[in-house]
Amino acid sequence: MVSAVWLLWSLAVVWAELEIPSNEINTENSEDIFPWRNQRLPIVVQPDQYFICIHPDLIANTFTGQVHILVTVLNDTGLIVLNSKGLAIKEVVLRALTHPAATYRRAQPMEIQKQILLREANGRQERSVKKQVSLRVLESEANEQLALISDVPLNAGHKFQLSISYSGNFSRSYSGLYKATYMTPDGDLRTIVATNFEPSYAREAFPCFDEPGMKAQFSLVVVREAGQISLSNMPKLYTKALQDGLEEDHYQASVRMSSYLVAFVVCDFAQNTAQTKKGVKVSVFAADHQINQTHHALKVAVDILEFYEEYFKISYPLPKIDLVAIPDFEAGAMENWGLVTFRETSLLYQEHRDSLRGRSWVSLVTAHELAHQWFGNLVTMQWWDDVWLNEGFASYLEYVAIKHLEPHWGMEDEYLLMNMYKALERDSLLTTHSVSLPVSGSTQIREMFDAVSYSKGASVLGMLHMYLSDHVFLSGIQSYLRTHLYNNAQPDDLWTAMSETAQQNHMFTDVKALMDTWITQRGYPVVSVSIQGTHIHLRQDLFTILPQNDTDSLWQIPFTFYTSSSSTVTIHLMTSKEEIIDLPEEVTWIKANVNSSGFYRVFYDRHMLRGLVTQLEGGQAGLSSADRAGLIDDTFHLARQGSLHYCEALKYTLFMKTEKELLPITVFINHMSNMISKFSFNKQPCITHLLKEHLWSMLGRLADAQRWEDAGSLPFQSRRVKLLELAARLGRSPETEQNALRLFHFWMAKNGDHPLPATLRGLIFQVGVRKGGHIEWKFLLKKYQQNTSCKEKAIMLAALCHTSSQRKILWLLNASLQHHVIKTQDFSLIVEQLAFRPTTNEMVWKFLQKHWEQILLKYPLGSPYLSGIVKSTTSHFNSTEKYDEVYNFFVTKKRLCHMSFVKQSLETIKVNMHWLKTNTATIQSWLQKTYPNSFKSYLFCKKEVAYRFKWGTTIHIRI
């Protein structure tokens, strides 16, 4: 690598020379003459090292910068294309370097590096001759690119120094370089500067080769006010005082990395610091009044970093890692190498005040981001079509890490709920996509950050882990990481490492052939299972909620099962459309997809399904909670698709009366709540009432047994919250609502100082708002504004949305979107809370349409948060009228038919319409027969009365 001191000396000379007249720069109406038409950059030059000096001006809301890029020409060319967006380019200079080619080296400890590099600089100073190259500079706003056209050939193997002076405005969204504010307990408004460059926003802060495959080293200088501090990826070398109360922080050169991982923060935060066993400095930064909430994050970061170092057998390569709580942040966190940025709720935890659930969330998010330091940072996907290599691994490994650190937290259940079942739901739509998908522009790239890349990616990796075994899987990923250190990789590289490791362990599996079926084609299979004598007959088909004819899809399925006569788990790799497995003896039933470890559904024949349900009704012996949850999830989805009659699906849930475990209870509640919501939005109060009756009949006794406290393990606490919230929502337990309202009013009487059970605060606040009035709502809003716990503020904000006042609802939406009292980052939280209820969903839909352009300023097209906002609203629509409204707004008016969230919204409305048309009569019939007394006593259930006349005629009237 070109040494850092040599670079500093060289660039100091360049800065002195920047008064040379500029090259021709044409940034107006240049689309028709722009010489490069591809949104991907040409691979003709390779960036070796960046030197960036940037000065954010908090008063003017602007920044100025200079970037100097050392590049190597790979192929003879006269054109260099790089990325830039929204920057005013002032000057571009390209100089040929006669400096001998240098090799890359990892950054060394600062003192040793200084001594070595000073010697190198003294020896090379005489050979630093540079020759300026004449350029024409063009800009393509559509492709976010700069083209540098040279009058002379740039020959392969030669090195050049590209120097660009520029300025820009702070981003109005959460991407690029933006401002965030927070309020101190004394009422002072403080401002910080933060960056968020993933996936393609580094180009908004400095011109660069903004593609993950174009890795380089980065040296950063940040100019700031003297009263603040700056942070970046690497340790600080020194600070230099400037005029006008400014200071200049110089940072150590980074290791070789992608541009989206560059980061810096300018703030006035305090820090909490510790060290790992290997001497890595770990620091958590937060505002002064929140620094006491960083202890858990610091401890868990150290523990997780040490766990991953042992797990991967590769040391964390940087001397430090900082974790920073950003007061206004779109995502949950961002894995910038050495400087991880978080939403406050994902990093801060207040001991003895926040819940154990909040503690586990901080642990999981931290584990996710630290997993990225290896999967994503150390080894990066070649291009964004394989972002799942980053996000799928991190989404899987976070549960592996926390299960190791906290074995009693029930992370296996969390993994299934947050990844497996979530991804199976999303991937059953026709508008899904393959895990690996070719993408080009920034909008398409942003759309890849979805449940398919994260949750399905994690789920198929978990399935592979189960199939290969712990040893083979772990050895395979260790080999993959070692082979591609500081470089980029593709899925085939991972499969090669896995296959080689499997063969070394006498397991002759073609991992590529297996995994390509899950990565390169959309959707997943349903495996139909039947037993004939001692033979299991299997057939696989594509599973979609709206059935379609598909004969081409074929997966290699790690099919697992045990039988009624043996609990031993058998793994069979199914590679054909239909297969037969021989058994040593006849059995009554088999349980397939053991512990929901495979990414597929199972459709049992009627005889076998009855056998399994009989087993469950007899006391659930032999079936794990994950097996019971998987059976419920498959049964409801098969009924939803039409493969199973809803009468049978509902009948099979009667075993839930004896269920005690969190996972099956959660899956059952989710499916029943989904059905209740559909009928509620369809204005069918009778079926809604009877579904609530069924749900309460199954779980009411267990819900009534819950105590208003925080005792027990995390799964036990989560079950308590689920059941008490259910009791309050269904209206079947007046005592639950009375207790919650009593606690809320007692808390009010103590001016918010009375301790409430941490896990039940959300329920207490919601009931207080829903059953209270203006006084209760205003009091909670005041406490929201005064609160210093970000987690409790989020709980309060969600509760404030349970008001029935339209004026208050509009105030909440406007206040968040305008960043008045409520942060804009929480706009999505408010929308999701309001969109879930029929009484407020229409208000949200109208608000989104009216303020669409303003929303896009914060959440750009392709953003997963924008998609979530829209889909959380439209997913409840179930009529032709609503379908037309969505189509007319997004397709006809906004011309967004190509966007995934539009396609998914329209398909979901179709699914809802089809479901109601197909299943309403069947579901009502079963409920009416099962709960006749409730049907007869409920005012809105239409009864049929028969009148028989003397002459023998009978008429039937529904009343």
Secondary structure as UniProt FT lines:
FT   HELIX           4..17
FT   TURN            18..19
FT   STRAND          24..26
FT   HELIX           31..33
FT   TURN            43..44
FT   STRAND          45..57
FT   TURN            58..61
FT   STRAND          62..73
FT   STRAND          77..83
FT   STRAND          88..97
FT   HELIX           110..124
FT   HELIX           125..127
FT   STRAND          130..133
FT   STRAND          135..140
FT   TURN            141..144
FT   STRAND          145..154
FT   TURN            156..157
FT   STRAND          159..169
FT   STRAND          176..183
FT   TURN            185..186
FT   STRAND          189..196
FT   TURN            198..201
FT   HELIX           202..204
FT   TURN            212..213
FT   STRAND          216..225
FT   TURN            226..227
FT   STRAND          229..232
FT   STRAND          236..241
FT   TURN            244..245
FT   STRAND          246..251
FT   HELIX           259..261
FT   STRAND          264..267
FT   STRAND          270..275
FT   TURN            277..278
FT   STRAND          281..286
FT   HELIX           288..293
FT   HELIX           295..312
FT   STRAND          320..326
FT   STRAND          333..334
FT   TURN            337..338
FT   STRAND          339..343
FT   HELIX           344..347
FT   TURN            351..353
FT   HELIX           356..372
FT   TURN            373..374
FT   TURN            376..378
FT   STRAND          379..381
FT   HELIX           384..386
FT   HELIX           388..405
FT   TURN            407..408
FT   HELIX           411..415
FT   HELIX           416..420
FT   HELIX           421..426
FT   TURN            427..428
FT   TURN            430..431
FT   HELIX           442..447
FT   HELIX           452..456
FT   HELIX           457..468
FT   HELIX           470..483
FT   TURN            484..486
FT   STRAND          487..489
FT   HELIX           491..504
FT   TURN            505..506
FT   HELIX           511..519
FT   STRAND          525..532
FT   TURN            533..534
FT   STRAND          535..542
FT   STRAND          557..563
FT   TURN            564..565
FT   STRAND          566..574
FT   STRAND          578..582
FT   STRAND          590..592
FT   HELIX           594..596
FT   STRAND          601..604
FT   HELIX           606..617
FT   TURN            618..619
FT   TURN            621..622
FT   HELIX           625..641
FT   HELIX           646..651
FT   HELIX           652..658
FT   HELIX           662..681
FT   TURN            682..683
FT   HELIX           685..704
FT   HELIX           714..730
FT   HELIX           734..749
FT   TURN            750..752
FT   HELIX           758..760
FT   HELIX           761..771
FT   HELIX           774..786
FT   HELIX           790..800
FT   TURN            801..802
FT   HELIX           806..817
FT   TURN            818..819
FT   HELIX           824..826
FT   HELIX           827..835
FT   HELIX           838..850
FT   HELIX           852..858
FT   TURN            861..862
FT   HELIX           864..874
FT   TURN            875..876
FT   HELIX           880..886
FT   HELIX           887..893
FT   TURN            897..898
FT   HELIX           900..930
FT   HELIX           932..937
FT   TURN            939..940
FT   STRAND          944..948
FT   TURN            950..951
FT   STRAND          954..958
//
